[in-house]
């Protein structure tokens, strides 16, 4: 049996659709059905379901709120919640797939790519708690996959693609930062990789997964709006001050995932396919 935590979120919803297509049975939970911050409830529910695999998609992802008003909740969900899920997974003997982030890196590289064994150094609260979640999984379990991803977009839920499209409805001109570089990730590609490592019994450990090719946010926005008349202009990030510091450069190395035989489309191909579906 498969268990999904955070099954109603952007990634969890994509994963449910993929498992439906694959004809696999699963149980999907959200916070109302299993509060992962409650160790007792989590253990009881996971014992009851007795899964072989847990796709741990539940997370606190309000990056700026995590710096102040959401700090406590961020810690509770991303650290304590992950620990509770990992401990329950160990008791029932389940393999855990934990989704992490490029924000575990400081983003100070000028070139090259971040490999899985690169020095971590998160610069914001969200990155700090996701890294602590990784460490909890590694300390508790042997049967785990930690998958770090970045710049996630998809047809379910809020993301940069829909934000740009919404703004374009009422404006002729948009300004987008051009000094932060990374790799966009389609939720479908990520969900496919999550099921791939389990099905193929890939070696346990940490993997990086996003779509091929890198870009800055301005280039991403230009591609999203290329069929509209909206003018997209580049600005530097000082024009958009944010509470949480973002990595300036967080292009992750995908070679470990590709060495498994997993085919990764470019973010441009992924974006085109995702927009066809919307």
ChimeraX commands (.cxc) that place a marker at each C-alpha (Angstrom):
marker #1 position 0.00,0.00,0.00 radius 0.5
marker #1 position 1.11,3.57,-0.76 radius 0.5
marker #1 position 0.53,6.53,1.54 radius 0.5
marker #1 position 0.72,10.16,0.41 radius 0.5
marker #1 position 1.00,12.95,2.97 radius 0.5
marker #1 position -0.04,16.41,1.78 radius 0.5
marker #1 position -2.17,14.76,-0.88 radius 0.5
marker #1 position -4.18,17.89,-1.67 radius 0.5
marker #1 position -1.17,20.14,-2.31 radius 0.5
marker #1 position 0.36,21.02,-5.67 radius 0.5
marker #1 position 2.70,18.01,-5.78 radius 0.5
marker #1 position 0.43,15.62,-3.87 radius 0.5
marker #1 position -2.42,16.21,-6.35 radius 0.5
marker #1 position -0.10,15.60,-9.32 radius 0.5
marker #1 position 1.15,12.41,-7.68 radius 0.5
marker #1 position -2.41,11.15,-7.09 radius 0.5
marker #1 position -3.26,11.64,-10.77 radius 0.5
marker #1 position -0.10,9.79,-11.80 radius 0.5
marker #1 position -0.80,6.84,-9.47 radius 0.5
marker #1 position -4.38,6.72,-10.80 radius 0.5
marker #1 position -2.98,6.47,-14.35 radius 0.5
marker #1 position -0.62,3.71,-13.23 radius 0.5
marker #1 position -3.52,1.83,-11.63 radius 0.5
marker #1 position -1.86,1.78,-8.21 radius 0.5
marker #1 position -3.77,1.77,-4.92 radius 0.5
marker #1 position -2.93,4.49,-2.44 radius 0.5
marker #1 position -4.29,6.37,0.52 radius 0.5
marker #1 position -3.96,10.14,0.42 radius 0.5
marker #1 position -4.08,12.26,3.59 radius 0.5
marker #1 position -4.05,15.96,4.38 radius 0.5
marker #1 position -3.71,17.83,7.68 radius 0.5
marker #1 position -7.36,17.24,8.63 radius 0.5
marker #1 position -6.98,13.46,8.27 radius 0.5
marker #1 position -3.49,13.09,9.72 radius 0.5
marker #1 position -1.87,15.92,11.63 radius 0.5
marker #1 position 1.81,15.05,11.16 radius 0.5
marker #1 position 2.81,17.44,13.96 radius 0.5
marker #1 position 1.09,15.06,16.40 radius 0.5
marker #1 position 3.41,12.07,16.85 radius 0.5
marker #1 position 0.72,9.85,18.43 radius 0.5
marker #1 position -1.86,10.51,15.72 radius 0.5
marker #1 position 0.74,10.03,12.97 radius 0.5
marker #1 position 1.95,6.71,14.33 radius 0.5
marker #1 position -1.60,5.44,14.90 radius 0.5
marker #1 position -2.70,6.37,11.36 radius 0.5
marker #1 position 0.42,4.98,9.67 radius 0.5
marker #1 position 0.18,1.73,11.66 radius 0.5
marker #1 position -3.46,1.46,10.60 radius 0.5
marker #1 position -2.63,1.97,6.89 radius 0.5
marker #1 position 0.58,-0.11,7.11 radius 0.5
marker #1 position 2.10,1.27,3.89 radius 0.5
marker #1 position 5.13,-0.12,2.05 radius 0.5
marker #1 position 5.92,3.35,0.68 radius 0.5
marker #1 position 5.25,6.83,2.04 radius 0.5
marker #1 position 5.46,9.80,-0.30 radius 0.5
marker #1 position 5.96,12.64,2.15 radius 0.5
marker #1 position 4.67,15.69,0.22 radius 0.5
marker #1 position 3.27,17.55,3.25 radius 0.5
marker #1 position 5.30,20.68,4.00 radius 0.5
marker #1 position 5.12,24.27,5.14 radius 0.5
marker #1 position 6.07,26.25,2.03 radius 0.5
marker #1 position 5.21,29.90,2.83 radius 0.5
marker #1 position 8.86,30.97,2.53 radius 0.5
marker #1 position 8.48,34.60,3.59 radius 0.5
marker #1 position 6.00,33.91,6.40 radius 0.5
marker #1 position 8.44,31.33,7.79 radius 0.5
marker #1 position 10.75,34.22,8.70 radius 0.5
marker #1 position 8.34,35.62,11.31 radius 0.5
marker #1 position 4.61,34.88,11.81 radius 0.5
marker #1 position 4.89,31.33,10.42 radius 0.5
marker #1 position 8.22,30.45,12.01 radius 0.5
marker #1 position 6.77,28.16,14.67 radius 0.5
marker #1 position 4.46,26.36,12.25 radius 0.5
marker #1 position 7.28,25.97,9.72 radius 0.5
marker #1 position 9.37,24.23,12.39 radius 0.5
marker #1 position 6.45,22.08,13.58 radius 0.5
marker #1 position 5.56,20.79,10.11 radius 0.5
marker #1 position 8.90,20.58,8.32 radius 0.5
marker #1 position 11.01,19.34,11.23 radius 0.5
marker #1 position 8.79,17.72,13.87 radius 0.5
marker #1 position 6.24,16.50,11.32 radius 0.5
marker #1 position 8.90,14.91,9.14 radius 0.5
marker #1 position 10.49,13.30,12.17 radius 0.5
marker #1 position 7.11,11.86,13.21 radius 0.5
marker #1 position 6.49,10.44,9.72 radius 0.5
marker #1 position 10.03,8.99,9.56 radius 0.5
marker #1 position 9.70,7.32,12.98 radius 0.5
marker #1 position 6.35,5.80,12.02 radius 0.5
marker #1 position 7.82,4.65,8.68 radius 0.5
marker #1 position 10.58,2.87,10.56 radius 0.5
marker #1 position 8.09,1.07,12.83 radius 0.5
marker #1 position 6.00,-0.23,9.91 radius 0.5
marker #1 position 9.03,-0.88,7.67 radius 0.5
marker #1 position 8.03,1.58,4.95 radius 0.5
marker #1 position 10.32,3.27,2.43 radius 0.5
marker #1 position 10.09,7.06,2.80 radius 0.5
marker #1 position 10.32,9.53,-0.08 radius 0.5
marker #1 position 10.95,13.02,1.31 radius 0.5
marker #1 position 10.80,16.15,-0.85 radius 0.5
marker #1 position 13.40,18.79,-0.06 radius 0.5
marker #1 position 14.61,21.99,-1.72 radius 0.5
marker #1 position 17.46,23.88,-3.38 radius 0.5
marker #1 position 17.10,26.34,-0.48 radius 0.5
marker #1 position 19.34,24.06,1.60 radius 0.5
marker #1 position 22.21,25.71,-0.35 radius 0.5
marker #1 position 23.40,29.29,0.10 radius 0.5
marker #1 position 23.35,30.02,-3.64 radius 0.5
marker #1 position 26.72,31.76,-3.68 radius 0.5
marker #1 position 28.21,29.72,-6.54 radius 0.5
marker #1 position 28.97,31.76,-9.63 radius 0.5
marker #1 position 28.98,28.81,-12.03 radius 0.5
marker #1 position 28.86,25.02,-12.10 radius 0.5
marker #1 position 26.12,23.07,-10.37 radius 0.5
marker #1 position 25.25,21.94,-6.86 radius 0.5
marker #1 position 25.78,18.20,-6.46 radius 0.5
marker #1 position 24.04,16.06,-3.84 radius 0.5
marker #1 position 27.08,15.98,-1.54 radius 0.5
marker #1 position 27.79,19.72,-1.75 radius 0.5
marker #1 position 28.08,21.68,1.49 radius 0.5
marker #1 position 24.62,22.82,2.68 radius 0.5
marker #1 position 24.20,26.30,4.12 radius 0.5
marker #1 position 20.57,27.50,4.12 radius 0.5
marker #1 position 20.03,31.25,4.19 radius 0.5
marker #1 position 16.38,31.34,5.26 radius 0.5
marker #1 position 14.07,29.63,7.76 radius 0.5
marker #1 position 12.34,27.46,5.17 radius 0.5
marker #1 position 15.68,26.11,3.91 radius 0.5
marker #1 position 16.85,25.55,7.48 radius 0.5
marker #1 position 13.78,23.50,8.45 radius 0.5
marker #1 position 13.80,21.45,5.25 radius 0.5
marker #1 position 17.46,20.60,5.90 radius 0.5
marker #1 position 16.63,19.58,9.47 radius 0.5
marker #1 position 13.89,17.39,7.97 radius 0.5
marker #1 position 16.51,15.76,5.72 radius 0.5
marker #1 position 18.76,15.14,8.71 radius 0.5
marker #1 position 15.89,13.60,10.71 radius 0.5
marker #1 position 15.11,11.20,7.84 radius 0.5
marker #1 position 18.79,10.21,7.56 radius 0.5
marker #1 position 19.16,9.71,11.31 radius 0.5
marker #1 position 16.03,7.56,11.67 radius 0.5
marker #1 position 15.86,5.54,8.45 radius 0.5
marker #1 position 17.98,3.53,6.08 radius 0.5
marker #1 position 15.28,3.02,3.43 radius 0.5
marker #1 position 14.73,6.57,2.20 radius 0.5
marker #1 position 14.92,8.82,-0.83 radius 0.5
marker #1 position 15.49,12.53,-0.25 radius 0.5
marker #1 position 14.66,14.40,-3.45 radius 0.5
marker #1 position 15.69,18.06,-3.61 radius 0.5
marker #1 position 13.81,20.12,-6.15 radius 0.5
marker #1 position 13.42,23.78,-7.16 radius 0.5
marker #1 position 11.10,26.37,-8.71 radius 0.5
marker #1 position 8.11,24.01,-8.73 radius 0.5
marker #1 position 5.20,24.65,-11.09 radius 0.5
marker #1 position 2.21,22.59,-12.18 radius 0.5
marker #1 position -1.46,22.72,-13.04 radius 0.5
marker #1 position -2.68,22.16,-9.47 radius 0.5
marker #1 position -2.24,24.95,-6.95 radius 0.5
marker #1 position -0.52,28.34,-6.84 radius 0.5
marker #1 position 2.81,28.88,-8.57 radius 0.5
marker #1 position 4.87,31.31,-10.63 radius 0.5
marker #1 position 3.27,30.30,-13.95 radius 0.5
marker #1 position -0.24,31.18,-12.80 radius 0.5
marker #1 position 0.97,34.33,-11.04 radius 0.5
marker #1 position 2.51,35.61,-14.29 radius 0.5
marker #1 position -0.58,34.71,-16.32 radius 0.5
marker #1 position -2.85,36.45,-13.80 radius 0.5
marker #1 position -0.75,39.63,-13.80 radius 0.5
marker #1 position -0.67,39.59,-17.61 radius 0.5
marker #1 position -4.49,39.80,-17.71 radius 0.5
marker #1 position -4.46,43.35,-16.37 radius 0.5
marker #1 position -1.04,44.74,-17.34 radius 0.5
marker #1 position 0.80,45.57,-20.55 radius 0.5
marker #1 position 4.19,45.45,-18.88 radius 0.5
marker #1 position 5.73,43.29,-16.14 radius 0.5
marker #1 position 9.09,43.48,-14.39 radius 0.5
marker #1 position 10.75,40.26,-13.26 radius 0.5
marker #1 position 14.11,39.67,-11.54 radius 0.5
marker #1 position 16.96,38.50,-13.73 radius 0.5
marker #1 position 19.70,37.93,-11.13 radius 0.5
marker #1 position 18.44,34.70,-9.54 radius 0.5
marker #1 position 19.25,31.51,-11.46 radius 0.5
marker #1 position 17.88,27.99,-11.03 radius 0.5
marker #1 position 15.98,25.15,-12.67 radius 0.5
marker #1 position 12.17,25.14,-12.99 radius 0.5
marker #1 position 10.50,21.83,-12.09 radius 0.5
marker #1 position 7.19,20.54,-13.42 radius 0.5
marker #1 position 5.29,18.62,-10.74 radius 0.5
marker #1 position 4.62,15.87,-13.29 radius 0.5
marker #1 position 8.35,15.28,-13.89 radius 0.5
marker #1 position 8.96,15.28,-10.14 radius 0.5
marker #1 position 6.07,12.86,-9.43 radius 0.5
marker #1 position 7.32,10.55,-12.19 radius 0.5
marker #1 position 10.79,10.50,-10.66 radius 0.5
marker #1 position 9.38,9.80,-7.18 radius 0.5
marker #1 position 7.56,6.71,-8.44 radius 0.5
marker #1 position 10.52,5.75,-10.68 radius 0.5
marker #1 position 13.06,5.43,-7.84 radius 0.5
marker #1 position 10.66,3.24,-5.88 radius 0.5
marker #1 position 9.69,1.04,-8.83 radius 0.5
marker #1 position 13.29,0.64,-10.04 radius 0.5
marker #1 position 14.57,0.06,-6.49 radius 0.5
marker #1 position 17.20,2.78,-7.02 radius 0.5
marker #1 position 19.94,3.02,-4.39 radius 0.5
marker #1 position 18.68,4.87,-1.31 radius 0.5
marker #1 position 19.99,8.35,-0.63 radius 0.5
marker #1 position 19.79,11.96,-1.80 radius 0.5
marker #1 position 18.88,12.96,-5.37 radius 0.5
marker #1 position 18.41,16.25,-7.20 radius 0.5
marker #1 position 15.49,16.49,-9.58 radius 0.5
marker #1 position 14.25,19.38,-11.67 radius 0.5
marker #1 position 13.80,19.87,-15.39 radius 0.5
marker #1 position 16.78,20.19,-17.72 radius 0.5
marker #1 position 18.21,23.62,-18.62 radius 0.5
marker #1 position 18.54,26.55,-16.26 radius 0.5
marker #1 position 17.30,30.13,-16.42 radius 0.5
marker #1 position 16.57,33.21,-14.36 radius 0.5
marker #1 position 13.07,34.25,-13.34 radius 0.5
marker #1 position 12.90,36.86,-16.13 radius 0.5
marker #1 position 13.67,34.19,-18.77 radius 0.5
marker #1 position 11.09,31.87,-17.20 radius 0.5
marker #1 position 8.45,34.64,-17.29 radius 0.5
marker #1 position 9.30,35.50,-20.93 radius 0.5
marker #1 position 8.69,31.88,-21.93 radius 0.5
marker #1 position 5.42,31.70,-19.97 radius 0.5
marker #1 position 4.08,34.85,-21.66 radius 0.5
marker #1 position 5.64,34.42,-25.11 radius 0.5
marker #1 position 2.23,34.10,-26.80 radius 0.5
marker #1 position 0.85,37.28,-25.20 radius 0.5
marker #1 position 1.43,40.96,-25.99 radius 0.5
marker #1 position 2.75,41.66,-22.51 radius 0.5
marker #1 position 6.21,43.21,-22.36 radius 0.5
marker #1 position 8.45,41.54,-19.76 radius 0.5
marker #1 position 11.33,43.67,-18.48 radius 0.5
marker #1 position 14.33,42.51,-16.42 radius 0.5
marker #1 position 15.18,44.12,-13.05 radius 0.5
marker #1 position 17.53,43.11,-10.24 radius 0.5
marker #1 position 16.23,41.64,-6.99 radius 0.5
marker #1 position 16.71,44.90,-5.04 radius 0.5
marker #1 position 13.51,46.03,-6.82 radius 0.5
marker #1 position 11.55,43.25,-5.09 radius 0.5
marker #1 position 12.69,43.08,-1.47 radius 0.5
marker #1 position 11.52,39.91,0.29 radius 0.5
marker #1 position 11.69,38.84,3.93 radius 0.5
marker #1 position 13.41,35.54,3.16 radius 0.5
marker #1 position 16.75,35.61,1.39 radius 0.5
marker #1 position 16.70,33.58,-1.84 radius 0.5
marker #1 position 19.71,31.78,-3.32 radius 0.5
marker #1 position 21.12,33.88,-6.18 radius 0.5
marker #1 position 22.32,30.77,-7.97 radius 0.5
marker #1 position 20.93,27.32,-7.19 radius 0.5
marker #1 position 21.32,25.26,-10.36 radius 0.5
marker #1 position 21.38,21.64,-9.20 radius 0.5
marker #1 position 23.29,18.80,-10.85 radius 0.5
marker #1 position 20.87,16.21,-12.27 radius 0.5
marker #1 position 23.46,13.62,-13.36 radius 0.5
marker #1 position 22.79,11.23,-10.46 radius 0.5
marker #1 position 19.08,11.00,-11.38 radius 0.5
marker #1 position 19.89,10.68,-15.09 radius 0.5
marker #1 position 22.43,7.91,-14.40 radius 0.5
marker #1 position 19.48,5.78,-13.20 radius 0.5
marker #1 position 18.07,5.93,-16.74 radius 0.5
marker #1 position 15.41,8.52,-15.93 radius 0.5
marker #1 position 14.71,10.79,-18.91 radius 0.5
marker #1 position 14.31,14.44,-17.92 radius 0.5
marker #1 position 12.61,16.87,-20.31 radius 0.5
marker #1 position 13.76,20.49,-20.52 radius 0.5
marker #1 position 11.80,23.03,-18.51 radius 0.5
marker #1 position 10.67,24.59,-21.80 radius 0.5
marker #1 position 9.20,21.26,-22.97 radius 0.5
marker #1 position 7.66,20.67,-19.54 radius 0.5
marker #1 position 6.10,24.14,-19.46 radius 0.5
marker #1 position 4.59,23.69,-22.95 radius 0.5
marker #1 position 3.07,20.33,-21.94 radius 0.5
marker #1 position 1.73,21.72,-18.67 radius 0.5
marker #1 position 0.11,24.73,-20.44 radius 0.5
marker #1 position -1.57,22.34,-22.91 radius 0.5
marker #1 position -3.26,20.62,-19.99 radius 0.5
marker #1 position -4.55,23.77,-18.25 radius 0.5
marker link #1:1,2 radius 0.2
marker link #1:2,3 radius 0.2
marker link #1:3,4 radius 0.2
marker link #1:4,5 radius 0.2
marker link #1:5,6 radius 0.2
marker link #1:6,7 radius 0.2
marker link #1:7,8 radius 0.2
marker link #1:8,9 radius 0.2
marker link #1:9,10 radius 0.2
marker link #1:10,11 radius 0.2
marker link #1:11,12 radius 0.2
marker link #1:12,13 radius 0.2
marker link #1:13,14 radius 0.2
marker link #1:14,15 radius 0.2
marker link #1:15,16 radius 0.2
marker link #1:16,17 radius 0.2
marker link #1:17,18 radius 0.2
marker link #1:18,19 radius 0.2
marker link #1:19,20 radius 0.2
marker link #1:20,21 radius 0.2
marker link #1:21,22 radius 0.2
marker link #1:22,23 radius 0.2
marker link #1:23,24 radius 0.2
marker link #1:24,25 radius 0.2
marker link #1:25,26 radius 0.2
marker link #1:26,27 radius 0.2
marker link #1:27,28 radius 0.2
marker link #1:28,29 radius 0.2
marker link #1:29,30 radius 0.2
marker link #1:30,31 radius 0.2
marker link #1:31,32 radius 0.2
marker link #1:32,33 radius 0.2
marker link #1:33,34 radius 0.2
marker link #1:34,35 radius 0.2
marker link #1:35,36 radius 0.2
marker link #1:36,37 radius 0.2
marker link #1:37,38 radius 0.2
marker link #1:38,39 radius 0.2
marker link #1:39,40 radius 0.2
marker link #1:40,41 radius 0.2
marker link #1:41,42 radius 0.2
marker link #1:42,43 radius 0.2
marker link #1:43,44 radius 0.2
marker link #1:44,45 radius 0.2
marker link #1:45,46 radius 0.2
marker link #1:46,47 radius 0.2
marker link #1:47,48 radius 0.2
marker link #1:48,49 radius 0.2
marker link #1:49,50 radius 0.2
marker link #1:50,51 radius 0.2
marker link #1:51,52 radius 0.2
marker link #1:52,53 radius 0.2
marker link #1:53,54 radius 0.2
marker link #1:54,55 radius 0.2
marker link #1:55,56 radius 0.2
marker link #1:56,57 radius 0.2
marker link #1:57,58 radius 0.2
marker link #1:58,59 radius 0.2
marker link #1:59,60 radius 0.2
marker link #1:60,61 radius 0.2
marker link #1:61,62 radius 0.2
marker link #1:62,63 radius 0.2
marker link #1:63,64 radius 0.2
marker link #1:64,65 radius 0.2
marker link #1:65,66 radius 0.2
marker link #1:66,67 radius 0.2
marker link #1:67,68 radius 0.2
marker link #1:68,69 radius 0.2
marker link #1:69,70 radius 0.2
marker link #1:70,71 radius 0.2
marker link #1:71,72 radius 0.2
marker link #1:72,73 radius 0.2
marker link #1:73,74 radius 0.2
marker link #1:74,75 radius 0.2
marker link #1:75,76 radius 0.2
marker link #1:76,77 radius 0.2
marker link #1:77,78 radius 0.2
marker link #1:78,79 radius 0.2
marker link #1:79,80 radius 0.2
marker link #1:80,81 radius 0.2
marker link #1:81,82 radius 0.2
marker link #1:82,83 radius 0.2
marker link #1:83,84 radius 0.2
marker link #1:84,85 radius 0.2
marker link #1:85,86 radius 0.2
marker link #1:86,87 radius 0.2
marker link #1:87,88 radius 0.2
marker link #1:88,89 radius 0.2
marker link #1:89,90 radius 0.2
marker link #1:90,91 radius 0.2
marker link #1:91,92 radius 0.2
marker link #1:92,93 radius 0.2
marker link #1:93,94 radius 0.2
marker link #1:94,95 radius 0.2
marker link #1:95,96 radius 0.2
marker link #1:96,97 radius 0.2
marker link #1:97,98 radius 0.2
marker link #1:98,99 radius 0.2
marker link #1:99,100 radius 0.2
marker link #1:100,101 radius 0.2
marker link #1:101,102 radius 0.2
marker link #1:102,103 radius 0.2
marker link #1:103,104 radius 0.2
marker link #1:104,105 radius 0.2
marker link #1:105,106 radius 0.2
marker link #1:106,107 radius 0.2
marker link #1:107,108 radius 0.2
marker link #1:108,109 radius 0.2
marker link #1:109,110 radius 0.2
marker link #1:110,111 radius 0.2
marker link #1:111,112 radius 0.2
marker link #1:112,113 radius 0.2
marker link #1:113,114 radius 0.2
marker link #1:114,115 radius 0.2
marker link #1:115,116 radius 0.2
marker link #1:116,117 radius 0.2
marker link #1:117,118 radius 0.2
marker link #1:118,119 radius 0.2
marker link #1:119,120 radius 0.2
marker link #1:120,121 radius 0.2
marker link #1:121,122 radius 0.2
marker link #1:122,123 radius 0.2
marker link #1:123,124 radius 0.2
marker link #1:124,125 radius 0.2
marker link #1:125,126 radius 0.2
marker link #1:126,127 radius 0.2
marker link #1:127,128 radius 0.2
marker link #1:128,129 radius 0.2
marker link #1:129,130 radius 0.2
marker link #1:130,131 radius 0.2
marker link #1:131,132 radius 0.2
marker link #1:132,133 radius 0.2
marker link #1:133,134 radius 0.2
marker link #1:134,135 radius 0.2
marker link #1:135,136 radius 0.2
marker link #1:136,137 radius 0.2
marker link #1:137,138 radius 0.2
marker link #1:138,139 radius 0.2
marker link #1:139,140 radius 0.2
marker link #1:140,141 radius 0.2
marker link #1:141,142 radius 0.2
marker link #1:142,143 radius 0.2
marker link #1:143,144 radius 0.2
marker link #1:144,145 radius 0.2
marker link #1:145,146 radius 0.2
marker link #1:146,147 radius 0.2
marker link #1:147,148 radius 0.2
marker link #1:148,149 radius 0.2
marker link #1:149,150 radius 0.2
marker link #1:150,151 radius 0.2
marker link #1:151,152 radius 0.2
marker link #1:152,153 radius 0.2
marker link #1:153,154 radius 0.2
marker link #1:154,155 radius 0.2
marker link #1:155,156 radius 0.2
marker link #1:156,157 radius 0.2
marker link #1:157,158 radius 0.2
marker link #1:158,159 radius 0.2
marker link #1:159,160 radius 0.2
marker link #1:160,161 radius 0.2
marker link #1:161,162 radius 0.2
marker link #1:162,163 radius 0.2
marker link #1:163,164 radius 0.2
marker link #1:164,165 radius 0.2
marker link #1:165,166 radius 0.2
marker link #1:166,167 radius 0.2
marker link #1:167,168 radius 0.2
marker link #1:168,169 radius 0.2
marker link #1:169,170 radius 0.2
marker link #1:170,171 radius 0.2
marker link #1:171,172 radius 0.2
marker link #1:172,173 radius 0.2
marker link #1:173,174 radius 0.2
marker link #1:174,175 radius 0.2
marker link #1:175,176 radius 0.2
marker link #1:176,177 radius 0.2
marker link #1:177,178 radius 0.2
marker link #1:178,179 radius 0.2
marker link #1:179,180 radius 0.2
marker link #1:180,181 radius 0.2
marker link #1:181,182 radius 0.2
marker link #1:182,183 radius 0.2
marker link #1:183,184 radius 0.2
marker link #1:184,185 radius 0.2
marker link #1:185,186 radius 0.2
marker link #1:186,187 radius 0.2
marker link #1:187,188 radius 0.2
marker link #1:188,189 radius 0.2
marker link #1:189,190 radius 0.2
marker link #1:190,191 radius 0.2
marker link #1:191,192 radius 0.2
marker link #1:192,193 radius 0.2
marker link #1:193,194 radius 0.2
marker link #1:194,195 radius 0.2
marker link #1:195,196 radius 0.2
marker link #1:196,197 radius 0.2
marker link #1:197,198 radius 0.2
marker link #1:198,199 radius 0.2
marker link #1:199,200 radius 0.2
marker link #1:200,201 radius 0.2
marker link #1:201,202 radius 0.2
marker link #1:202,203 radius 0.2
marker link #1:203,204 radius 0.2
marker link #1:204,205 radius 0.2
marker link #1:205,206 radius 0.2
marker link #1:206,207 radius 0.2
marker link #1:207,208 radius 0.2
marker link #1:208,209 radius 0.2
marker link #1:209,210 radius 0.2
marker link #1:210,211 radius 0.2
marker link #1:211,212 radius 0.2
marker link #1:212,213 radius 0.2
marker link #1:213,214 radius 0.2
marker link #1:214,215 radius 0.2
marker link #1:215,216 radius 0.2
marker link #1:216,217 radius 0.2
marker link #1:217,218 radius 0.2
marker link #1:218,219 radius 0.2
marker link #1:219,220 radius 0.2
marker link #1:220,221 radius 0.2
marker link #1:221,222 radius 0.2
marker link #1:222,223 radius 0.2
marker link #1:223,224 radius 0.2
marker link #1:224,225 radius 0.2
marker link #1:225,226 radius 0.2
marker link #1:226,227 radius 0.2
marker link #1:227,228 radius 0.2
marker link #1:228,229 radius 0.2
marker link #1:229,230 radius 0.2
marker link #1:230,231 radius 0.2
marker link #1:231,232 radius 0.2
marker link #1:232,233 radius 0.2
marker link #1:233,234 radius 0.2
marker link #1:234,235 radius 0.2
marker link #1:235,236 radius 0.2
marker link #1:236,237 radius 0.2
marker link #1:237,238 radius 0.2
marker link #1:238,239 radius 0.2
marker link #1:239,240 radius 0.2
marker link #1:240,241 radius 0.2
marker link #1:241,242 radius 0.2
marker link #1:242,243 radius 0.2
marker link #1:243,244 radius 0.2
marker link #1:244,245 radius 0.2
marker link #1:245,246 radius 0.2
marker link #1:246,247 radius 0.2
marker link #1:247,248 radius 0.2
marker link #1:248,249 radius 0.2
marker link #1:249,250 radius 0.2
marker link #1:250,251 radius 0.2
marker link #1:251,252 radius 0.2
marker link #1:252,253 radius 0.2
marker link #1:253,254 radius 0.2
marker link #1:254,255 radius 0.2
marker link #1:255,256 radius 0.2
marker link #1:256,257 radius 0.2
marker link #1:257,258 radius 0.2
marker link #1:258,259 radius 0.2
marker link #1:259,260 radius 0.2
marker link #1:260,261 radius 0.2
marker link #1:261,262 radius 0.2
marker link #1:262,263 radius 0.2
marker link #1:263,264 radius 0.2
marker link #1:264,265 radius 0.2
marker link #1:265,266 radius 0.2
marker link #1:266,267 radius 0.2
marker link #1:267,268 radius 0.2
marker link #1:268,269 radius 0.2
marker link #1:269,270 radius 0.2
marker link #1:270,271 radius 0.2
marker link #1:271,272 radius 0.2
marker link #1:272,273 radius 0.2
marker link #1:273,274 radius 0.2
marker link #1:274,275 radius 0.2
marker link #1:275,276 radius 0.2
marker link #1:276,277 radius 0.2
marker link #1:277,278 radius 0.2
view
